Amino acid sequence: MSDKTSKTDVLIIGASASGLMCAIEAGRRGRKVIVLDHANRAGKKILMSGGGRCNFTNIDIDAANFISHNKHFCKSALSRYTQWDFIAMVNAHGIPYHERDLGKLFCDDSAKDILNMLLEECSNAKVKIQLNCDIDDIEKNADGLFSINTSSGNFQTASLVIASGGLSIPKMCASPLGYKVAEHFNHHIWPTSPGLVPFTLQPHDKGKLEVLSGISVDCMVSNERIQFKENILFTHRGLSGPAILQISSYWKPGETITINLLPELSVIELLAANREKQPQLKLKTVLGDVLPRRLLAVLLGADSIEQPLQNLSRERIGAIAEKLEHWQIKPNATEGYRTAEVTLGGVDCDQLSSKTMESKITPGLYFVGEVVDVTGWLGGYNFQWAWSSGWCAGQVV
Ligand SMILES: Cc1cc2nc3c(=O)[nH]c(=O)nc-3n(C[C@H](O)[C@H](O)[C@H](O)COP(=O)(O)OP(=O)(O)OC[C@H]3O[C@@H](n4cnc5c(N)ncnc54)[C@H](O)[C@@H]3O)c2cc1C
């Protein structure tokens, strides 16, 4: 522990998406900015995001793509610093990128391009980044300045920005610091839970489905509140893939989800039409054109799919359609923070300014990014929230 004291205008805890964006904006305004992080490298989650290619935003950003106890809170920041603003920065740095399904934008080469862009902008704005820095305690002094004791010395600042993210992936340096600081300054925290996370299965289903590991299918996955049409992936632990990650953010323990494995067609019509034309065709031949046979064998039974269509009663066809279009599955649990992409819940938006992210309770204290109770869907929404909320605080700190 160093006994050096440094004074600064703006101190940001968290050198990743939201913290770096805030630092760039504040630095550009001529503020003296220091960013502290306990990790040995900035932006670790940026580097691992999007399978190493960083899905940095989405061309369709809407408040409906975010989960929060205050569904209006995110609107102001998202409209003041939009996906187009971030894309303009990416273009200005000549970073090659492409659009994938559902408006997702990814780097062509590497997530490093995004991190390097942010670090270059920080350097241009004379932002100082201090890594390997453990935060010991934070107080607000009588003179209105925040005092932050760390392993790199004491820092005094007028504006303190908490950009320390959520609890997902502790191995990547996630910590509860942001929630602790919020509580210390009398903020309410909505209970946190892992989001965008694979499901584990009940032992009975796991035993049956683990042979399908590696298979992926385009599906409609739903619960009583929402539905997502994307891929699901069978894994040796359970179920993953975009549609599963999306619904996991809306899942409550004990709840059943419904999977329509053939959202684009009617199984009854397909089987009835084929039975009419070619009654001797086997079930596995007809359905094997639209679904992997291994999956059919597990769900419908290996013997059953050998049956010719002419042997299938109307009731049996109805039961097959029900199984494939309304497959009900009750996950055992999620894989938890170990693999979750985000953390649901967090610092209550009602106690923050939606324009500046400043605390309504403690002036000079700001919360940006994932630590706030705003969680995006899969598809670049979480980074856009980090850029937008970080940018808003950066205008005023
Ligand atoms: C595997 C994975 C893939 C993802 N892919 C995407 C994607 O493609 N698109 C997308 O939009 N979102 C993606 N996300 C989500 C996205 O990474 C986060 O929502 C985003 O990084 C949040 O930014 P943040 O700045 O709020 O927090 P973080 O990026 O989590 O940064 C928090 C920073 O604070 C530091 N910190 C934490 N605790 C302390 C402490 N006690 N002391 C000092 N420093 C501390 C951390 O080291 C870290 O640098 C992904 C997440 C994961 C885990």
The ligand as an ORCA input file, in Angstrom:
! r2SCAN-3c Opt
* xyz 0 1
  C     -18.144    -14.044    -22.630
  C     -18.843    -12.742    -22.811
  C     -19.140    -12.294    -24.095
  C     -19.834    -11.106    -24.273
  N     -20.099    -10.703    -25.539
  C     -20.781     -9.541    -25.728
  C     -20.996     -9.051    -27.046
  O     -20.489     -9.603    -28.030
  N     -21.764     -7.935    -27.171
  C     -22.271     -7.247    -26.091
  O     -22.950     -6.236    -26.278
  N     -22.019     -7.667    -24.833
  C     -21.277     -8.776    -24.635
  N     -21.005     -9.184    -23.356
  C     -21.434     -8.326    -22.240
  C     -20.458     -7.139    -22.099
  O     -19.130     -7.642    -22.089
  C     -20.714     -6.364    -20.813
  O     -22.069     -6.030    -20.702
  C     -19.870     -5.091    -20.797
  O     -18.497     -5.421    -20.844
  C     -20.160     -4.260    -19.554
  O     -19.266     -3.187    -19.534
  P     -18.879     -2.516    -18.150
  O     -17.851     -1.496    -18.479
  O     -20.092     -2.062    -17.428
  O     -18.269     -3.686    -17.268
  P     -17.044     -4.687    -17.564
  O     -16.750     -4.756    -19.001
  O     -17.369     -5.926    -16.837
  O     -15.807     -3.967    -16.863
  C     -15.707     -3.802    -15.481
  C     -14.276     -3.442    -15.162
  O     -14.193     -3.165    -13.760
  C     -13.082     -3.847    -13.224
  N     -13.370     -4.153    -11.821
  C     -14.327     -4.993    -11.333
  N     -14.242     -5.041     -9.997
  C     -13.226     -4.223     -9.632
  C     -12.640     -3.914     -8.389
  N     -13.073     -4.448     -7.237
  N     -11.593     -3.041     -8.363
  C     -11.109     -2.496     -9.520
  N     -11.615     -2.794    -10.734
  C     -12.677     -3.636    -10.793
  C     -12.925     -5.110    -14.058
  O     -11.617     -5.615    -14.005
  C     -13.317     -4.590    -15.450
  O     -12.190     -4.112    -16.163
  C     -20.262    -10.340    -23.152
  C     -19.938    -10.768    -21.880
  C     -19.215    -11.946    -21.692
  C     -18.865    -12.366    -20.301
*
